[in-house]
Amino acid sequence: MVMEVALQKDGTLQLLENGKTQRTAVRSDVAHAKGLAEPTDPLKHTSVKDPTEPFQFRFPDLNGNPVSNTDAKFRGKVVLVNIMEAGARTATTRRPSWWSFIRSITTKGWRSWHCLLRKRIS
């Protein structure tokens, strides 16, 4: 996605998404004063069809070998899958508490697997 942003004299931001979709961003106090709806909860933007089904994945590891949720090394273990985009700042600098958590659970027999996307999935 390409987002072009232009600050307006009234303090709003004019946004042009992928050269097609225009949007306007306003400060939260202005939005409240205008009676605009609250933004949607970003934690609910992505979900799964059936949360009772195991998450299925298959990606290449750093050596190009396939890794999947059915691999023997994951059998009987809780697996945390962290998917991040290669173009973003590393999660190590953004979320040191996340990596501290991962280290603590790994010592208790849990497994985590991190997928670094080299191209955007659409």
C-alpha positions, -999 to 999 in steps of 0.1 A, spaced: 0 0 0 12 35 -8 -2 63 13 3 99 3 -3 123 32 -8 161 30 -12 183 61 -40 208 56 -43 243 71 -71 232 94 -49 205 110 -65 176 92 -45 151 70 -56 144 35 -47 108 27 -46 92 -8 -43 54 -6 -27 37 -36 -35 68 -58 -72 60 -56 -90 61 -22 -92 95 -5 -95 97 32 -94 125 58 -78 121 92 -87 144 121 -75 147 157 -95 127 182 -108 158 200 -121 172 167 -137 138 159 -155 138 192 -167 174 188 -181 165 153 -198 134 167 -178 110 146 -178 73 155 -149 59 174 -123 40 153 -127 3 151 -107 -19 174 -74 -28 156 -72 -60 176 -103 -72 158 -91 -64 123 -77 -98 117 -93 -130 129 -97 -166 119 -127 -184 105 -128 -211 132 -108 -203 164 -111 -240 175 -91 -252 145 -53 -253 148 -35 -225 129 -20 -240 98 12 -226 83 40 -236 59 69 -212 52 105 -216 43 131 -213 71 162 -192 68 178 -220 48 149 -223 24 136 -256 40 99 -258 45 86 -255 81 50 -263 89 26 -267 118 27 -305 112 64 -308 118 74 -333 145 94 -307 164 61 -289 171 40 -319 180 25 -317 215 38 -282 220 22 -248 222 36 -229 191 35 -191 188 38 -179 153 51 -143 148 47 -130 113 64 -96 104 73 -77 73 109 -74 63 105 -37 55 95 -28 90 119 -20 119 129 -52 137 106 -64 164 136 -66 186 139 -29 188 101 -23 188 91 -49 213 119 -60 237 93 -73 262 80 -97 235 114 -112 230 119 -114 268 86 -133 270 97 -157 241 130 -165 259 111 -172 291 86 -196 276 112 -214 254 130 -225 285 97 -241 296 94 -263 265 73 -240 244 83 -233 208 80 -201 188 86 -196 151 91 -163 134 83 -157 98 99 -126 81 79 -117 50 100 -105 21 70 -94 1 36 -83 10 8 -108 10 -24 -94 -5 
